[in-house]
Amino acid sequence: MTECVGHDCGTPVDDANLCAGCTELLARRIGSLGAWARELDITIARQARLGDRGPGGAVQPVPFDEHASADRDLLNADIRGLVRLLHPVNNPAGAPASSSIDDMATWLLAHLEDIRHHPAAARVEQTVYSAIRRVWRRVDRPPVTVYAGPCDTPIGDPDTTSCGCACHHGGPFTKCDVDGGCWQLHDQPTCGADLYAIPRRTVVRCRACGTDHDVQARREWLAATIEDMWVTSADAGRLLAILDVDLPSTTIRKWAERNQLVARTLDPAGRPLYRAGDILDLNAQRLARAHQRTERRGRKRQAS
């Protein structure tokens, strides 16, 4: 038994280099290559309205995007390189129908099982991932987004070696000896890609695996996770910005000076570390007081 060579995976696999989950994810990415190539073609041909602004703020159209054209050539080169890696040049039989992205992607999908067992499976996975990420950055400037945490969609099969249950380590048809079943003891690989939601949208789709997530649920999970992190006053602002909390580090230090915020421990450099949840609680109180002051001022204006 070996470990999956997929990025940050390591799931135990028999007689293969990619686990079922990473193979499924790779198939989805290969299947999307043609669509990404067409997005690049649109970017190349259109008058790019992402260029510099001229006098009066008017956008100066750019009739040809040379960077997108270079990325299109690089995408073709990357995919041709994978085809050559898996299919010898001196063996024309069974080659892709043409050198187009669509035909090469179709050919790669037809040889997915070969890729899974190939010694260079990690290279194939990383090349496809990097190519898509590079194209995505080029085709458009993403809209303002909010971070919604990592995608927790299960992929592949759970690691049944992570517990000593009888049903997985005993003989055939052996009944599980774990109370309630052993499924909760197994490590389940998840997608793990970062989710970025468009403001006011209720659903965010994972760009890696295509799963839809409820934005509010993911943000609540993220807030609960952040609460138990230990941060310095300087790092707290950057961390809480993930939750759209605008909090200067000077405010955090003032709370500490007034003993409203207590350092629980020190980092290796001797700087005080605070629980992020304590900072969030104090900030909620600060905002509530500010809201009350605003209401009082409004009532005074009405009374006068």
Disulfide bonds with the S-S distance in Angstrom:
none
